[in-house]
């Protein structure tokens, strides 16, 4: 009897710990998450705060149309569409973990707009207006990416070239989506500071707590499987680029303390014939554009000119 009581208590404690991890890390949204101007006061982003706020305001002041799609699992997902010219190429952008389109792409969108692209900024599931309360680190989001590309093909025509763009979790999302049955109008992928797999980034974050990932990861895995509905090992950016039919541009800050630059190096090494990698010295996570905007624009512009003729 004592053993059964002990086992029941232990199971409840494990489930309780897993649920707490889910609420803290994989549940969405939190109160500050959907605020375009929410930027942490400390960390590598802090020195750029005023500049980023100004770029966010500039982007938000542009007129846009609201578009919606239905996800494969029945969620209504929203996007902001900036139209410049009929028949122009389309960039579809995917923001990062607990990010917003305007904040994460406040600078990078200038590249596409200056080159005459139309722009679709997806609001990832569980973020901004999009439905859902679970963040799956790219596993389900890659299917949403596929749905957005098919929507774009139907709305703008099969002859409209599409470029998929992502930052952080959004970068992993577009890379993992590149191995799916995307429309032929998708010409390439630009991924800024992606991770190799959800499992790998979870383990890295676990180690950042000062505790062994062997201790914390099983609880996070359980949280993902039971409460967020996904397997962190279900997709791999390295394997995806091997299968992808389109070229890939990787950008990564060499001082990225959240997603190590070596993850992009691993992805590039998996398919060197398809993947082009540019690293930015002194740039932290997602900060390559802010650290060296001229070089960032040059790298992206050259890639876009190569894949869209």
C-alpha beads as a LAMMPS data file, in Angstrom:
LAMMPS data file: protein, C-alpha beads

309 atoms
308 bonds

1 atom types
1 bond types

-500.0 500.0 xlo xhi
-500.0 500.0 ylo yhi
-500.0 500.0 zlo zhi

Masses

1 110.0

Atoms # bond

1 1 1 0.000 0.000 0.000
2 1 1 2.793 2.396 0.919
3 1 1 4.502 1.708 -2.402
4 1 1 1.317 2.508 -4.351
5 1 1 0.829 5.718 -2.362
6 1 1 4.446 6.724 -2.959
7 1 1 4.168 5.969 -6.693
8 1 1 0.969 8.010 -6.986
9 1 1 2.530 10.994 -5.202
10 1 1 5.643 10.744 -7.379
11 1 1 3.547 10.668 -10.555
12 1 1 1.604 13.713 -9.423
13 1 1 4.824 15.581 -8.663
14 1 1 6.279 14.727 -12.070
15 1 1 3.097 15.753 -13.865
16 1 1 2.916 18.919 -11.800
17 1 1 6.492 19.823 -12.687
18 1 1 5.850 19.134 -16.374
19 1 1 2.699 21.267 -16.346
20 1 1 4.550 24.126 -14.660
21 1 1 7.265 23.968 -17.337
22 1 1 4.580 23.982 -20.008
23 1 1 2.916 27.075 -18.567
24 1 1 6.216 28.899 -18.232
25 1 1 7.769 28.008 -21.584
26 1 1 5.308 26.570 -24.103
27 1 1 2.007 28.226 -23.178
28 1 1 0.996 31.358 -25.063
29 1 1 0.364 34.203 -24.701
30 1 1 1.730 36.004 -21.678
31 1 1 0.815 39.593 -20.893
32 1 1 3.817 41.286 -22.464
33 1 1 4.224 38.896 -25.386
34 1 1 1.943 40.683 -27.834
35 1 1 3.299 44.172 -27.152
36 1 1 5.349 45.271 -30.171
37 1 1 7.421 47.558 -27.966
38 1 1 8.220 45.036 -25.252
39 1 1 12.020 44.864 -25.263
40 1 1 13.990 43.531 -22.323
41 1 1 15.827 46.267 -20.460
42 1 1 18.912 44.118 -20.025
43 1 1 20.790 41.896 -22.433
44 1 1 22.222 42.370 -25.895
45 1 1 19.116 44.077 -27.306
46 1 1 19.100 46.904 -24.751
47 1 1 21.569 49.223 -26.547
48 1 1 19.370 49.142 -29.661
49 1 1 16.067 49.713 -27.875
50 1 1 15.347 53.288 -29.012
51 1 1 16.354 52.528 -32.581
52 1 1 14.153 49.438 -32.672
53 1 1 11.189 51.352 -31.215
54 1 1 11.519 53.938 -33.996
55 1 1 11.635 51.233 -36.694
56 1 1 8.615 49.484 -35.161
57 1 1 6.626 52.719 -35.242
58 1 1 7.664 53.329 -38.848
59 1 1 6.542 49.860 -39.914
60 1 1 3.287 50.014 -37.946
61 1 1 2.459 53.350 -39.592
62 1 1 2.397 51.706 -43.027
63 1 1 -1.076 50.729 -44.246
64 1 1 -1.688 46.996 -44.458
65 1 1 -4.467 44.501 -45.073
66 1 1 -5.362 41.738 -42.652
67 1 1 -5.354 38.228 -44.106
68 1 1 -6.448 34.983 -42.454
69 1 1 -6.017 31.270 -43.046
70 1 1 -7.258 28.133 -41.303
71 1 1 -4.504 25.907 -39.948
72 1 1 -4.411 22.145 -40.461
73 1 1 -5.759 21.731 -36.911
74 1 1 -8.542 24.296 -37.134
75 1 1 -6.985 27.515 -35.825
76 1 1 -7.570 30.900 -37.419
77 1 1 -4.185 32.448 -38.159
78 1 1 -3.660 36.095 -39.057
79 1 1 -1.166 37.951 -41.193
80 1 1 -0.379 41.536 -42.137
81 1 1 -0.080 42.132 -45.879
82 1 1 1.773 45.140 -47.289
83 1 1 1.024 45.625 -50.981
84 1 1 3.375 47.594 -53.207
85 1 1 2.815 46.386 -56.753
86 1 1 0.689 43.819 -58.562
87 1 1 2.792 40.863 -59.697
88 1 1 5.751 41.724 -57.471
89 1 1 7.621 38.944 -55.629
90 1 1 6.280 38.107 -52.180
91 1 1 8.246 37.740 -48.953
92 1 1 6.475 35.775 -46.209
93 1 1 8.031 36.446 -42.804
94 1 1 7.810 34.354 -39.622
95 1 1 8.754 35.905 -36.293
96 1 1 10.370 34.235 -33.322
97 1 1 9.401 32.719 -29.989
98 1 1 7.117 35.093 -28.090
99 1 1 7.902 37.745 -30.649
100 1 1 5.782 39.927 -32.904
101 1 1 6.139 40.583 -36.639
102 1 1 6.741 44.302 -36.172
103 1 1 9.360 43.860 -33.465
104 1 1 11.287 40.958 -34.946
105 1 1 11.253 42.296 -38.524
106 1 1 11.299 46.017 -37.764
107 1 1 14.558 46.433 -39.665
108 1 1 14.721 43.452 -41.985
109 1 1 11.477 44.274 -43.785
110 1 1 13.136 47.384 -45.187
111 1 1 15.175 45.148 -47.471
112 1 1 12.101 43.596 -49.092
113 1 1 10.161 46.837 -49.297
114 1 1 13.094 48.701 -50.848
115 1 1 13.461 45.942 -53.449
116 1 1 9.789 46.278 -54.405
117 1 1 8.533 43.060 -52.796
118 1 1 5.042 42.679 -51.461
119 1 1 5.216 41.597 -47.846
120 1 1 3.189 39.151 -45.772
121 1 1 4.043 39.029 -42.077
122 1 1 2.535 35.958 -40.438
123 1 1 1.399 36.088 -36.831
124 1 1 2.451 32.684 -35.543
125 1 1 -0.060 30.469 -33.742
126 1 1 -0.605 31.681 -30.199
127 1 1 0.837 35.111 -30.971
128 1 1 -0.857 38.465 -31.579
129 1 1 -4.311 37.800 -33.063
130 1 1 -3.724 34.205 -34.157
131 1 1 -5.584 31.532 -32.235
132 1 1 -3.998 28.845 -30.089
133 1 1 -2.225 28.685 -26.755
134 1 1 0.646 26.325 -27.496
135 1 1 4.071 27.111 -28.921
136 1 1 5.585 24.062 -30.619
137 1 1 8.981 25.523 -31.584
138 1 1 8.447 25.019 -35.303
139 1 1 6.893 21.539 -35.328
140 1 1 3.313 22.622 -35.999
141 1 1 4.367 26.063 -37.186
142 1 1 6.092 24.502 -40.228
143 1 1 2.692 23.187 -41.313
144 1 1 1.294 26.709 -40.890
145 1 1 4.099 27.949 -43.137
146 1 1 3.049 25.424 -45.768
147 1 1 -0.549 26.626 -45.507
148 1 1 0.502 30.274 -45.926
149 1 1 2.472 29.431 -49.084
150 1 1 -0.484 27.589 -50.588
151 1 1 -2.761 30.489 -49.684
152 1 1 -0.321 32.907 -51.345
153 1 1 -0.183 30.810 -54.507
154 1 1 -3.970 30.848 -54.780
155 1 1 -4.344 34.542 -53.979
156 1 1 -1.431 35.979 -55.959
157 1 1 -1.016 33.373 -58.686
158 1 1 1.356 30.521 -59.351
159 1 1 3.688 32.873 -61.225
160 1 1 4.391 35.064 -58.190
161 1 1 7.831 34.214 -56.740
162 1 1 7.797 33.597 -52.978
163 1 1 10.666 33.881 -50.508
164 1 1 10.277 32.469 -46.990
165 1 1 11.969 34.473 -44.251
166 1 1 12.306 33.716 -40.558
167 1 1 14.128 34.787 -37.442
168 1 1 14.976 32.557 -34.462
169 1 1 12.045 30.142 -34.016
170 1 1 10.661 31.543 -37.259
171 1 1 13.965 30.718 -38.949
172 1 1 13.763 27.114 -37.770
173 1 1 10.130 27.082 -38.900
174 1 1 10.900 28.065 -42.507
175 1 1 13.879 25.709 -42.689
176 1 1 11.865 22.739 -41.453
177 1 1 9.008 23.730 -43.785
178 1 1 11.378 23.761 -46.769
179 1 1 11.302 19.941 -46.840
180 1 1 7.497 19.873 -47.157
181 1 1 5.491 19.937 -50.385
182 1 1 5.803 23.675 -50.933
183 1 1 4.464 25.278 -54.117
184 1 1 6.969 25.552 -56.960
185 1 1 6.660 29.327 -56.698
186 1 1 8.737 29.235 -53.483
187 1 1 12.196 30.216 -54.707
188 1 1 14.287 30.297 -51.550
189 1 1 14.600 30.644 -47.784
190 1 1 16.320 33.282 -45.646
191 1 1 16.827 32.135 -42.047
192 1 1 18.340 34.403 -39.392
193 1 1 19.729 32.650 -36.271
194 1 1 17.913 29.299 -36.581
195 1 1 18.366 26.291 -34.323
196 1 1 18.995 22.764 -35.522
197 1 1 16.117 21.053 -33.696
198 1 1 13.595 21.949 -30.994
199 1 1 15.205 19.275 -28.820
200 1 1 18.651 20.823 -29.224
201 1 1 17.529 24.334 -28.287
202 1 1 15.534 23.024 -25.320
203 1 1 18.599 21.170 -24.045
204 1 1 20.729 24.294 -24.542
205 1 1 18.274 26.429 -22.570
206 1 1 18.121 23.755 -19.860
207 1 1 21.906 23.901 -19.506
208 1 1 21.639 27.668 -19.191
209 1 1 19.807 27.227 -15.894
210 1 1 22.960 25.747 -14.395
211 1 1 21.416 22.294 -14.084
212 1 1 22.232 19.309 -16.325
213 1 1 19.977 18.995 -19.343
214 1 1 19.791 15.260 -18.581
215 1 1 17.868 16.246 -15.463
216 1 1 15.585 18.949 -16.887
217 1 1 14.988 17.785 -20.435
218 1 1 12.777 14.775 -19.555
219 1 1 10.365 17.109 -17.748
220 1 1 10.332 19.505 -20.709
221 1 1 9.851 16.619 -23.130
222 1 1 6.896 15.455 -21.041
223 1 1 5.492 18.996 -21.008
224 1 1 5.773 19.168 -24.800
225 1 1 4.188 15.780 -25.400
226 1 1 1.373 15.906 -22.834
227 1 1 0.400 19.570 -22.730
228 1 1 1.705 21.202 -25.944
229 1 1 1.026 18.227 -28.226
230 1 1 4.338 17.866 -30.030
231 1 1 7.550 15.862 -30.057
232 1 1 10.683 18.081 -29.869
233 1 1 12.563 15.513 -31.966
234 1 1 9.979 15.400 -34.776
235 1 1 11.850 17.719 -37.159
236 1 1 15.423 18.724 -37.885
237 1 1 16.608 21.782 -39.819
238 1 1 19.698 19.889 -40.990
239 1 1 17.692 17.068 -42.495
240 1 1 15.206 19.521 -43.974
241 1 1 17.807 21.453 -45.977
242 1 1 19.118 18.176 -47.379
243 1 1 15.650 17.472 -48.774
244 1 1 14.786 21.046 -49.695
245 1 1 14.604 21.812 -53.434
246 1 1 15.346 25.531 -52.910
247 1 1 18.496 27.482 -51.966
248 1 1 18.930 28.718 -48.407
249 1 1 20.620 31.793 -46.951
250 1 1 21.664 31.524 -43.298
251 1 1 22.582 34.550 -41.202
252 1 1 23.839 34.271 -37.636
253 1 1 25.453 36.535 -35.043
254 1 1 28.739 35.171 -33.742
255 1 1 27.939 36.436 -30.217
256 1 1 24.529 34.787 -30.075
257 1 1 24.204 33.530 -26.499
258 1 1 20.740 32.038 -26.978
259 1 1 21.057 30.057 -30.217
260 1 1 24.742 29.268 -30.759
261 1 1 26.186 30.234 -34.128
262 1 1 27.480 26.679 -34.415
263 1 1 23.896 25.550 -35.010
264 1 1 23.840 27.459 -38.294
265 1 1 27.241 26.030 -39.134
266 1 1 25.815 22.529 -38.624
267 1 1 22.853 23.314 -40.871
268 1 1 25.122 24.729 -43.582
269 1 1 27.416 21.705 -43.387
270 1 1 24.437 19.387 -43.926
271 1 1 23.847 20.704 -47.465
272 1 1 26.790 22.862 -48.583
273 1 1 25.634 22.811 -52.199
274 1 1 22.367 24.548 -51.272
275 1 1 23.150 26.592 -48.172
276 1 1 24.988 29.913 -48.011
277 1 1 26.097 31.031 -44.518
278 1 1 27.114 34.509 -43.387
279 1 1 28.087 35.163 -39.767
280 1 1 28.247 38.596 -38.171
281 1 1 30.965 39.358 -35.594
282 1 1 29.813 41.000 -32.350
283 1 1 26.142 40.396 -33.156
284 1 1 23.896 38.806 -30.537
285 1 1 20.696 36.850 -31.063
286 1 1 18.734 38.306 -33.970
287 1 1 20.880 41.445 -33.941
288 1 1 22.938 41.032 -37.108
289 1 1 20.889 43.642 -38.976
290 1 1 21.284 46.152 -36.158
291 1 1 25.019 45.573 -35.782
292 1 1 25.867 45.848 -39.487
293 1 1 22.824 46.894 -41.544
294 1 1 24.799 47.693 -44.698
295 1 1 26.380 44.243 -44.896
296 1 1 23.098 42.567 -43.931
297 1 1 21.288 44.347 -46.765
298 1 1 24.048 43.503 -49.217
299 1 1 24.008 39.794 -48.328
300 1 1 20.214 39.510 -48.542
301 1 1 19.961 41.601 -51.693
302 1 1 22.571 39.502 -53.508
303 1 1 20.757 36.299 -52.530
304 1 1 17.389 37.655 -53.670
305 1 1 18.834 38.806 -56.987
306 1 1 20.251 35.317 -57.514
307 1 1 17.038 33.384 -56.843
308 1 1 14.527 35.786 -58.438
309 1 1 15.234 36.841 -61.986

Bonds

1 1 1 2
2 1 2 3
3 1 3 4
4 1 4 5
5 1 5 6
6 1 6 7
7 1 7 8
8 1 8 9
9 1 9 10
10 1 10 11
11 1 11 12
12 1 12 13
13 1 13 14
14 1 14 15
15 1 15 16
16 1 16 17
17 1 17 18
18 1 18 19
19 1 19 20
20 1 20 21
21 1 21 22
22 1 22 23
23 1 23 24
24 1 24 25
25 1 25 26
26 1 26 27
27 1 27 28
28 1 28 29
29 1 29 30
30 1 30 31
31 1 31 32
32 1 32 33
33 1 33 34
34 1 34 35
35 1 35 36
36 1 36 37
37 1 37 38
38 1 38 39
39 1 39 40
40 1 40 41
41 1 41 42
42 1 42 43
43 1 43 44
44 1 44 45
45 1 45 46
46 1 46 47
47 1 47 48
48 1 48 49
49 1 49 50
50 1 50 51
51 1 51 52
52 1 52 53
53 1 53 54
54 1 54 55
55 1 55 56
56 1 56 57
57 1 57 58
58 1 58 59
59 1 59 60
60 1 60 61
61 1 61 62
62 1 62 63
63 1 63 64
64 1 64 65
65 1 65 66
66 1 66 67
67 1 67 68
68 1 68 69
69 1 69 70
70 1 70 71
71 1 71 72
72 1 72 73
73 1 73 74
74 1 74 75
75 1 75 76
76 1 76 77
77 1 77 78
78 1 78 79
79 1 79 80
80 1 80 81
81 1 81 82
82 1 82 83
83 1 83 84
84 1 84 85
85 1 85 86
86 1 86 87
87 1 87 88
88 1 88 89
89 1 89 90
90 1 90 91
91 1 91 92
92 1 92 93
93 1 93 94
94 1 94 95
95 1 95 96
96 1 96 97
97 1 97 98
98 1 98 99
99 1 99 100
100 1 100 101
101 1 101 102
102 1 102 103
103 1 103 104
104 1 104 105
105 1 105 106
106 1 106 107
107 1 107 108
108 1 108 109
109 1 109 110
110 1 110 111
111 1 111 112
112 1 112 113
113 1 113 114
114 1 114 115
115 1 115 116
116 1 116 117
117 1 117 118
118 1 118 119
119 1 119 120
120 1 120 121
121 1 121 122
122 1 122 123
123 1 123 124
124 1 124 125
125 1 125 126
126 1 126 127
127 1 127 128
128 1 128 129
129 1 129 130
130 1 130 131
131 1 131 132
132 1 132 133
133 1 133 134
134 1 134 135
135 1 135 136
136 1 136 137
137 1 137 138
138 1 138 139
139 1 139 140
140 1 140 141
141 1 141 142
142 1 142 143
143 1 143 144
144 1 144 145
145 1 145 146
146 1 146 147
147 1 147 148
148 1 148 149
149 1 149 150
150 1 150 151
151 1 151 152
152 1 152 153
153 1 153 154
154 1 154 155
155 1 155 156
156 1 156 157
157 1 157 158
158 1 158 159
159 1 159 160
160 1 160 161
161 1 161 162
162 1 162 163
163 1 163 164
164 1 164 165
165 1 165 166
166 1 166 167
167 1 167 168
168 1 168 169
169 1 169 170
170 1 170 171
171 1 171 172
172 1 172 173
173 1 173 174
174 1 174 175
175 1 175 176
176 1 176 177
177 1 177 178
178 1 178 179
179 1 179 180
180 1 180 181
181 1 181 182
182 1 182 183
183 1 183 184
184 1 184 185
185 1 185 186
186 1 186 187
187 1 187 188
188 1 188 189
189 1 189 190
190 1 190 191
191 1 191 192
192 1 192 193
193 1 193 194
194 1 194 195
195 1 195 196
196 1 196 197
197 1 197 198
198 1 198 199
199 1 199 200
200 1 200 201
201 1 201 202
202 1 202 203
203 1 203 204
204 1 204 205
205 1 205 206
206 1 206 207
207 1 207 208
208 1 208 209
209 1 209 210
210 1 210 211
211 1 211 212
212 1 212 213
213 1 213 214
214 1 214 215
215 1 215 216
216 1 216 217
217 1 217 218
218 1 218 219
219 1 219 220
220 1 220 221
221 1 221 222
222 1 222 223
223 1 223 224
224 1 224 225
225 1 225 226
226 1 226 227
227 1 227 228
228 1 228 229
229 1 229 230
230 1 230 231
231 1 231 232
232 1 232 233
233 1 233 234
234 1 234 235
235 1 235 236
236 1 236 237
237 1 237 238
238 1 238 239
239 1 239 240
240 1 240 241
241 1 241 242
242 1 242 243
243 1 243 244
244 1 244 245
245 1 245 246
246 1 246 247
247 1 247 248
248 1 248 249
249 1 249 250
250 1 250 251
251 1 251 252
252 1 252 253
253 1 253 254
254 1 254 255
255 1 255 256
256 1 256 257
257 1 257 258
258 1 258 259
259 1 259 260
260 1 260 261
261 1 261 262
262 1 262 263
263 1 263 264
264 1 264 265
265 1 265 266
266 1 266 267
267 1 267 268
268 1 268 269
269 1 269 270
270 1 270 271
271 1 271 272
272 1 272 273
273 1 273 274
274 1 274 275
275 1 275 276
276 1 276 277
277 1 277 278
278 1 278 279
279 1 279 280
280 1 280 281
281 1 281 282
282 1 282 283
283 1 283 284
284 1 284 285
285 1 285 286
286 1 286 287
287 1 287 288
288 1 288 289
289 1 289 290
290 1 290 291
291 1 291 292
292 1 292 293
293 1 293 294
294 1 294 295
295 1 295 296
296 1 296 297
297 1 297 298
298 1 298 299
299 1 299 300
300 1 300 301
301 1 301 302
302 1 302 303
303 1 303 304
304 1 304 305
305 1 305 306
306 1 306 307
307 1 307 308
308 1 308 309
